[in-house]
Amino acid sequence: MSKKNPVIPGTPGSGTPTVEEPTKPTEPLPPKPDQRAPELRTATGQPVEGPDTARGQQGEHLTTAQGARLYDTDHSLKAGTRGPTLLQDHHLREKITHFDHERIPERVVHARGAAAHGVFRGYGSAEPISKAAFLGKGVETPVFVRFSTVLGSRGSADAVRDTRGFATKFYTGEGTFDLVGNNIPVFFIQDGIKFPDVIHAAKPHPDREIPQAQSAHDTFWDFVSLHTEATAHTLWNMSDRGIPRSYRMMEGFGVNTFRMVNAAGESSLVKFHWKPNLGVHSLVWEEAQIVNGMDPDYHRRDLADAIESGAYPQWELGIQAFPDTPDQMFEGIDLLDPTKIVPEELAPVQPIGLMTLDANPTNFFAETEQVAFHPGHLVPGIDVTDDPLLQARLFSYLDTQISRLGGPNFGQIPINRPHAEVNDMLRDGMHQTGVHPGVAPYRPNSLDGGCPFLAGADAAFVEVPVPMPESTKFRGAPASYDDHFSQARLFYASLSAVEQAHVAEAYTFELGKCYEQAIKERALGVVANIDPGLCATVAEGLGLPAPEPTVAYDVAPTPSPALSQVGAEWPLDGRIIGIVADDESDLSEVADAVGKIGKDGMVPLVIGPHGGELGSGKGAVPVSRTFLTMRSVEFDAILVAAPASDPRVHVLLSEAFRHCKVIGGWAAGRVLLEAVGIPAEAPGIVIADDASALFDGVTALMKSHRVWERQV
């Protein structure tokens, strides 16, 4: 990165536009360097030779959908200059008809998402418990990952308080494997039959379609206060986990328990974990409120910009492995109950591979919107369990794709095509793009030479032959599912003091937005069973008496440090540092700071009083944000190199200070910090004589993400 031209992500296209409209015909421009499209493969998984742009628009000239060149697309064909439009205008009808059908049904849940391409490299450490080839040592597998919010529509904001989806499609040589999870390891419900209920309760009220993408309303709290198995997930949602700083700084969990099978046919039960290289970090509540108005695309922009600037996000995939015993319990925890976790102190997470996201999609609709995940997309070595939530998911995911993507052939859409040979005997249907030869799509046959043949058990997916005990049909749940509060108590006890304070604020806000007094009182009764102190704080904020717990516990929970986001240090890759400067600043030092930040893998954004450049000639510094276009939430730290008196800069610094971000000042910047009322001796404030001396102190503090001492 040069000091003069730092890499600032967000360039709209791969070309450089001119002020005048271009008049010389040219071929379509290629994708940007940070973009990648699905691999060129046939509908049945066969690799195809060709350029990366083979599926994009072709040729220099505008054509109809059938390839006929057009001389005009601005005027309908009319009967005279002022006459009616003619029915024979085939171009008008084709253009308008296609436009009228551009939209497909959005996902009922996880409608708003962002995605990226990447690669997964196996460590080989899973081989003792799984024969899945993509987990082998050094094996590299292409992946496509979609992050999402659960409740909001496609047009909702990113930084809402909500559960996030974390779905990964592995294009393995043995078939596609989808790991479809969330950023919260426990779920609202224990049985999939209740999924319509919890979603209907959490979605906007059906009469007014408000509030959008929020759980702060009566129907949600009515359901979760009556259905207390939702308590642990609700608490996670009320914690900082509900408003991630970035998709890059978010854990992922498979939620359900799965089986792994090794080459000897031995099975183990496992839970999947994604651990972000950058650590787990969140926004503070005021930041989320600001960013949802300032930049509702905050999370998708952050992911795309990080990849474009070369700060490729990484996650380690890990597993907690458990003996596959007949009772499917571990340390008294029912492994088939999706509202429960197993603390990492009891079952450490074993790393089994590394995922790197290194390319953005070329087309949002074709890839991010049309990608179809399904927990039943399995490969040899990985199988499902009898978790009643997972069992319903195995039906629901497949069923919804038929409605959303127009038929049963959604697997032939380029982003969904397997990277393995497909010979499924499935024929016809809407949007069939395969052209299948032969006359005998059935087994057994002799007309097609007997093809396709069945594979031997060693080379095929084989369900684990789990013994089934003698039983009676029954609608209900085992007694081990009856404990609805111990896991919530464990999570709350594991949080730091500042995180617990955020939980109390979240409950107070959410219940304060409810209208019905009975729902508030009932919800407080649930909170009392988590922690009486938490309940007292929330009750005081609501102006209500704090009820007594209705569930007694003799032993306090043992905290699990792995559940807290506070207390460690993490890499700074892709962090964004704002530098406040003006034409009177020492621009050589500003340029040095820009170069140093970029060299260390972070993104420098110079904030100036106007656009263009500060200064002139060789010493000029490009401005990335102006006092009008910036806001504190965009930056992880602020450096001040100017005594700017603009009130918008005062707001920037006061917000950054309030949100516990590192702030540094040198030269005239000291004057500005004093003017704003930021004391030099406050935690996380670095004052130095020059930018070089300032930088080391700032980055050392940034490794902890925030300076929580200010809030405490």
N, C-alpha and C positions, 0 to 999 in steps of 0.2 A: 504494500500500500504506500503510495507516495504521499508526501505531506501536502502537495498541491492539489491532488485529486484523490481524496480518500474514497473507498468503495462505500457508497451510500445506497442501500437496497431500496427497491421500489420503482425502478425504471419500468414504465408501462410495457414497452415492447423491445424487440431486438434491433430495430432500426432507429436512425436519428431523423426526426421529422424536419421538414422545411416550413418556413412561414407560408410560402405559396403552395397551392394544391399541386401535387405531382401530375405531370402530363405524359410522361414516358412510360409505356407499359412495362411492368416488371413482374417476375414470378412472385408468389406469396413469400413473405419473409419467413425465415426459419424460427423455431422457438428460441427463447432466451437461453443462455448457457446453463442457467440453473434449472431448466425444465426438462422433463423426460416423459415420454408417452409409454403406454403399455407395449410390451415386446410384440414384434410382428409374428403372429402365429395364426394358423387356421382355426376354424371353429372346433376342430378336433385335436388341438394342441400341437400341431406340427410347425416347427420353426420355418419362417419364410424369409428369403433373402430380399433386401430392399432397403431404401433409405428410411431414416426415422420419420420422415414426413410423408410416407407412402399413404397414410390414412387421412392426411390433411387435404385442404383445397389444392387443386392443381391448375396450372396454366395462368397466363397473363390476363385473360379477359373474362368478364362476367358472362355466365351462361345460365340456362335453365337447369333444373335438376337432372335433365336428361342429356346435358352437354351441348345444347344449341346456343351459340353465341348471341348476345343481346346488344342492341345499339342504344337502348333507352330503358331506364327503370324508374324514372321520375314521373312519368305521365301514363295514365290509363288510356286504352284504345277507345276513342269516342266517335260518335256520329257527328262529325264536324267539330269546330273549335269549342262550341258551347253546348254540344249535344250530350245525351246520356251515354254512360259507359256501356260498351257492347259486351254481351255474354260470351262472345268468341275470344275475349282477351285471356288467352291461356296463361300468359305470364302473370297477370294480375291474380287470377284464380289460384295458381300454384303458389305464388308468394304469400298471399293472404291466408290460404288454407293451411299452409305449413306453419305460419306464425300462430294461427288460432290453436294449433295443437302442439305448441312447443313445450308446454308444461306437462309433467307427469305427476301422479299423486305423490305428495311428499311423505316421508316416513311419519308414522303416527307418533313415535318417539324417536329421539336422536335426529330430528329433522335438520337441525343446523350443525354443520360439520366443516372440518378442514382436513386435508389429507396430504400425504407426501409419499414418494417412492424411497426405497432404501434397500439395504442388504443385511441379512442376518448371517453371522458366522458362528457355527457351533464350536464349543470347547471340547467336546468329546466326553465331558464329565457325566453326561446322562446315560452313557452306554450301558452301565451296569443295571439300569432299571428300564431303559427304553430302547427298542430296536429301530426307532424312527431314524431314517438315514440322514435327514437334514440336521440332526443333532450331533452327527459325527464330528470328530476333531478336524477343524479347518474347512469343513463343508460350507460353502457360501450359497445362500438361497435368496433370490429376489423377494422383496416384501412390499406391500402397499398398506399404509396405516391410515385409518380415519379416526380423528378425534371429534367429539360432539358434545352438545348439551342434550339433556333428556327432554325437558318440558317444552321449550320454546318452539315456535314455528321457524321456517327457514329464514324469515326476515327479522328474527329477534336478535338481541344483543349477546355478545360473547361472555361478558364478565358478570353474568347473573349468578346468584347463589343457587347452585344446582349440582347434581351428580354429572360427571363427564364420562362419556363413552371412550373406550380405548380398544379399538378393533384392529387386528392385524391379520392380513392375508399372506400366508407363506406359499409361494409358488414352487413346491418341492417336486422333485423328479418322480415321486411316488403318488402324486396327486396334490390337490390343494388342501392345506390345513388352515382353518380359521380359528384364531384365538380371540373370542369376542368377550371383552370384559369392561370394567369400569375403573374409575380412579378411587373408588371406595370398595373395600373388600367384603363388606357385608351388604345384604339386600333388605329391602323393606318387608318382604314376604317370604314365607317358607314353602309355599306351594304355588305353582304357576297358575292355578285356576283363579287366583286372586289378582293376577296382574291387571286385567281390565279395571278392577275396582280401584287399585292404588293409582293408576294413571288417570282414570276419570276424576278421582278426587284431587289430584295434583294439578291437572290441566286448568286453564281458565274457566271461570264459572260459565255454564252453557247458555245462560240467558244474555249476558253482556259480552262474553268472550274477553273478560278481563279478570285478574291481572295476567299479562303475558309473561311467560318464562319466569314465574315466581311461585314460591310455596307460601308466601306470606298472605294467606287468605283462609276463609272459614272452612271451605270444603276439605282442604288438605289437612288442617289441624283437627277437624272433626273425625276424619278417618284414622289418623295415626294415634289420636288420643283414645279412640275406641279399640284400635287394633294394635295392642302394645308390642307385638312381635316386631313392629317397625321402629322401636325405640332406639336401637343401636345405630341403624342407618340414619335416622333423623338427627341424632346427635352428631354423627360424622358430618352431615350436611350443614349443621349449625356451627361446626368448627371452621377453621381457616381452610380446610380441605374443600369446602364448598365454593371458594372463590380463588382458584389457582392464579398465580402470577403469570404462568405461561403453560402451554401444552408441553413445552420442553422441560418444565420443572414439576412434573406431575407423575406420581406413581400409577401403575396399572395393575389390576388384579383380575384373575380369571373368575373370581367370586365362587363358582361352583367347585366341587371336588371332582377330579378326573382320575382315570386309571392310566398307568403306563405299564407296558408289557415288554420284557426283554427277550433276547433271542432264545432263551431257554423256556419261554412261556410263563415265567414267573411275573406276577403282577404286584404293583404297589399303588397306593392312593397318593395323589399329589394335588397341591394347590399351586397355581402359577402366579408369579410376581414379576412386574417390570420395575426396575430400579433406575431412575434417571441419573445420568452422570453428573448433572448440575445440581443435584439435591432437590428436595421437595420444598417449594416456596409458594407463598400466597400473596394476594393483594390484601391491604387493609380495607375495611368496609367503606371508608370515605373515598378511597381510590376507585373502588368498583363503581360507586355512584357517579363519580366524575367521568370515568372512562366510558361508561355506557352511553353518556350523552356526547362526549367529545369524539370517541372513536368506537362505535359499536362493533367494529370488526377487529378489535384489539388482539384477540388471541390468534385468529387466522393470519393477520398481518405479521404478528411476531414470529410465527412459525415460518412463513414464506420468506420474510426478510432475513431471518437467521440462516436459512439454507442458501439464499442468494448471496449473502455476504461470506459464505464459507464456514460459518460456525455450525457445523453439522451436529444436530442433537443425537445423543446416544443413550441407550438403555441396556442394562444387563437383564437378560431373562433368567429368572431363578425359579427353583421349585422347593416347596416344603414336601418332603416325602414321608409317608407313614406306612406301617404294615397294613396289608390288605386282610384284615381280620374279619371274621364273620359278623361281628357287631359293628364294624366300621366306626369305631370310637378311638379317640386318642386323648389320654390324660383326662378322661371324663368329658371330653368335648365331642359332640356328635358331628362327624365329618360330612354327613349328608344334610345338615341344617345350614342353609346359605345365609342365615342371620348371625352366624358365628365365625370367628377367626380362631386360629391357633397362634398364640404369641410366639414371636420369633425366638424368644429366649427358651421356649420349650422345644421348638423345631426350627433350627436355623435355616435360612434361605440359602440353597446351594446354587451358585451361578452355573448356568449351562450354555450360555451363548451371549453374543453382543450384537445389538441392532443399531445400525447407523442410518439415519434418514438424510439422503444426500441429493435429492432432486424434487422439485415441485412438479405438480401435474401440468400438462400442456393445456388441458381443457377441463374446467371445473365440472361441467355437466357430464361429459363423457366418462370421467373418471370418478371424481369425488361423489357425484350425485348418483351415478349408476352402479357403483360398486355394491355387490350383494354379499353379505356375510351370513354364515350359518354355522352354529356350533356342531352340526352334524357333518360338516366337511372335515373328515378325519383321515388319518394316514396310519399304516401299520405301525404299531408301537404306542398309539394313544387311543384310548377308548373312554366312554362315558360311564357314569355311575347312576344309581337310582335316586339321586337328589330330585325331589319332586318339582323343583323349579326348573332344573335342567331338562327334565323329561318334557315339560310343556314347551320349553324353548326349542327343543328338537322338532316340534310340530310347527310352532308359530313362525319361526324365521323363514322356513321354506314356503309356508303358506302366503306370507305377506309379499314375497318377491313376485309371485304370480300376478297379484293385483297391481303392484307398483310398477313393475317393469314389463307388463303387457303379455304375459304368458309364461310357459314353462321353459323357454329357451334362453333365460337370462344368463345362463352360464356361457353363452356364446358371445356376449358383449365383450369387446376387447379387454377391458379391465378385469373381467371375471374369467377369462379363458385359462384353463390349466396349462401348466408347462410340462405336462405329461401326456402320453398317448391316451386318446379317448376313443373307446369302442363300446358304446353303451346300448345300442339297439333302440334308442329312443328316436322317434321319427316325427316329422311334421310339426304342427302347432304354429302359433303366432311367432313371427320373426325367426323362422328357421333359416339360418344362413349356411348350414352345412349342406353339401351336395353329396349324398351318400350313394355309392354304387351298390350293386348286389340286389338280389331279389328276396332274400330270406332274413329279415331282421327278427329272427326268433331262434330259440334253441329247444331241442336239437334240430339241426338241419343238415342236409347233404347238398343242397343246391348251391350254397356258397362255400362248399368245401368244409363245412363244419364250423367255420369262423363266425363268431368269436368263440374261442375255447376258454374254459375256466382255468385260472392259475392254480398252482399248488399252494397249499397252506403257507409254505415258507415265503412266498412272494406276494401274498394277497392280504387284504385287510380281513382279519378274523376277530369277531367279537369274543371277548374274554368269557369262557364258559363258567360263569359264576353260578354256584349251586343256589337254587331257589327253595327256601324252606316251605313246608306245607303251611298254607294260610287260607284265610277266608276273605272274600271281598269286603272292603271296609272303607268308608269315608271318614278320615280322621288323621291324627298325627301321633307319633310315639311320644311317650312321656318325656323323653329327653328334649323335646321341642318346647316344653312349657316354660323354661327359664327365659324371660324376656328382658331382664335388667342387668344381669351380672356382666355381660360384655360391654354394655354402655358404661357401667361403673368403672370397668377396667380402662376403657378408652379415656374417660374424663380424668381419672387419677393419673394417667400417663402424660398428660399435657403439662406444659410449663405454666407458670402463673399468668403470663401475658396471654397465652392461648386460652386458658380458662376464662379470662376476662372477656376475650372475644366471643366465646361461646355464650356467656351470659348476655352480652350485648345483642347477639343474634337472636336468641330466644325472646328477649324483651322486645326487639323490633318486630319479629314475625308475629308473635302473639298480640302485640299492640296494634297490628294491622287487621286483626280479626274483629268482626262486629259483635258477635254473640258472646255475652258474658259467660254463659254456661261452658262454651268451648274453651275459653281461657282458663276457667277454674279446673275443668277436667284435665287440660294439658299440664297445668301446674301439679296436679296429682301425679302425673307420670314423671315429671321432672324431679319431684321429691324422692322418687324411688331410684333416681340416678345419684343425686347428691343433695342433701338438705341445704347445704350452703349455697349451691347453685340455685336451688328453688327459692330460697329467701331473697337472693339478689334479684331474680326475675320478678318475683311477686312484688317486691318494693317498687320496681320500675313500672309495674302495671297498676299499682295502687290497690293490690288485693292481699288478703292474708295468705301466709304460706301454710299449706296443708302439711300434715304429718305423713311420713312414708307409710305405705300399706304393705310393703314387703321388707322383712327384716333379714339382715345379713350379720353373721357373727364375726366374720373375718374381713378386714379391709382388703381391697384388691392389691395385688403386687404390681406396681407400675411396670409397663413395658416401654423402655426408652425408644424402641424402634417406632413408636406411634407418634412421637413428638417431632415437630419440624425445626425445633430450636436447639442450639447447643453445639453444632459442628461447623466445619468450614468446607466450602465447595469451590470448584473451578469457576472462573469468570468468563468462560467462552461465551461470546455473543451478548454480554452485558452492554447496556447502552449508557454512555456518559455524555451529558450535556455540558457544553462549555459556553458560558455567558461572556460575550465580548462585544466591543464596538470599535469604531474607527480610531479611537484614542488608545486602545489597548496595545501592549507590546505584541505585535502580530507575529514576530519571529518566535516568541515563546508559545503563542497559541498554536502555531504550525508545528512546533516541536511536540506539544502535548497531543495534537491530533495524530502525528506519526507514531508516538509512543503507544497510544491507546490502540491504534490499529495493529501495530506490530505484536501486541500482547493478546490479540484475538478478540478484542472488544470493538464496539462500533462508536466512533466519536461523532457527535452532532453539534456543530457550532451554532449557537443561538445569537442572532444579531438583531439590531433595530430595523433592518431592512433586508430585502432579498439580494441576490447577486453575490458580491464579494465585499469583504472588508479590506480597505486599503486599495492600492493599485500597483500595477507592474508585477515584477517577479515576487514581491513579498505579499501579494494579495492572498487572502484566505477565503475560500468558498463558504457561504452561509447555507446551512442545511435547514434551519428553522428560524422563523422570525418571532419577535415578541408577541405577534398576533396569532401565529399558527402553532405555538408550543403550549404544553401543559405539563405539570410535574409528573403525572402518572407515566409518561413515556420513558422516563429516565430512571436508571438504578442509582445514579449519583450525579451531583452537580458540581462543576468547577466554575469559579467566578474569577474573571480576569478584567472586570470593568466596573466602575462605580455607577452603573446604569441607574438612573432615577425613575425610570418608567415604572408605574405602579404594577404593570403586568409581571415584571420581573420580581417585584416584592411578593406578589401572590405565589409565583413559582417557588421562591425560596421558603416562604412560610409554610406552604403545603409540603415541600420536601422535608422540612424540619419536623413537621407534625406527623409525617408518615415514616419517621425514623430512618431516613436515608442519609447516606454519607454526603457531607457538603465540605468542599475545600475552597480556599481563597488565597490568592497571591496578589501582590502589587496592589492596585487600586481596588481589587476585590474585597479587601479587608473593610474598606470604608462602606461598601454596600452591605456587607453582613451586619455591621454595626447599625446601619440605618434601618435595616429590617427588624432589628432587635434580637438577632441571633448571637448569644454570648459565645465568645471564642473558647471558653472553657467547658462548654457543654459536650456531652458524649457525642462522638462521631463528627466533630468539627475539626478540620485540619487547616491550620494557617501556616504558610511558609513564605520565604522570600522570593522563590521562583517556582516555575511549574515543575521542574525536575525534582526538587526536594518535596514538593507537594504530592507528587504522583504515588510514590511508594507508600506513604501513609494512608492515602485514600484507598488504594487497592488492597492493602492489608485488612482494612476495616470491611471492605465490600465482601470479603470471603465469607463473612457471617450473614450476608444478605442484607440485614438491617441492623440498626443500632437500637435494640429493644430496651436498653437501659433508660432511654429517654422516656418511654411509655411507662415503665415500671416506676 
